[in-house]
């Protein structure tokens, strides 16, 4: 694990947008690929059967692996134990590497890019014996809009999603309409928006839960879209347009829509004050994940970690963190008849000689006590 972390840190330090390159594996054959996308996969070492799967969708001009790494998803996969797949758009499909979330042939069930991503999920679940009931999808910008496509067209596949600086499903059928949806701030009725979701897949199945994150200073995808997304999925869930609860948190406003029967949070929306277009990150501190980069914005809160917690796949303390907080075993003490007292004394003497003269006396006392406890000094 330390070697992997070191390699990742070194890759983050390189210039350009290729941070994180080399940790994911390309899967050339995963099934039908009508959208002509690339599939990259990351499975933490020792991942147990029945683990969750997270699908991470990049934004325009980005590539799949650097986006997944900088967003912290590979680090979270190591920490909490889940697999990650990252579909990648190609310049042949879209010169700006945007997912074609607005094209009729790519935003329909069983067609184009949506069908390709569905095939990737099926392959990953089968190949790594993952939990088909705990598959999740998240994305930024065009990837966020494509996340809405996947949730609407394959609701039986995804338990929940996370849309970051994205758009509602079905609001555009060509590039001009897509740009209009990004910039014009048009308001649609909840009935119209919800019906688009309901028509996208066979009726009668579950409606996935959803987390929405958006900056209120986003000049690329207007923050108005966050409200439209919430409105759409509230209608799809049969909930009122107005949230059940709204609260002001440091740097953001959180609104939630709860199930009237169970009280479960079905939708949550986070609007971050002063944040532009990108993924909100908290890269520092005990829970810090990811790295700041273009469209990866230090915001003091990690949308990736919070989305994973909303999905229920990231607890308050990870398996790695729990292991790190276990009491260290007592160092072995030499037996009374140890035949190596001279060797122990020599080791201790050499250590103390190496630190004397440039280490404060108080610190030297601590080192000496540690050497004595380890049986390396008398």
PyMOL commands that set and color helices and strands:
alter all, ss='L'
color gray80, all
select helices_A, chain A and resi 2-13+64-70+73-80+112-128+142-153+175-183+190-199+224-237+303-311+319-324+341-355+361-373
alter helices_A, ss='H'
color red, helices_A
select strands_A, chain A and resi 25-26+38-42+52-57+82-88+135-140+160-164+209-215+245-249+252-258+265-272+279-281+296-298
alter strands_A, ss='S'
color yellow, strands_A
deselect
rebuild
show_as cartoon
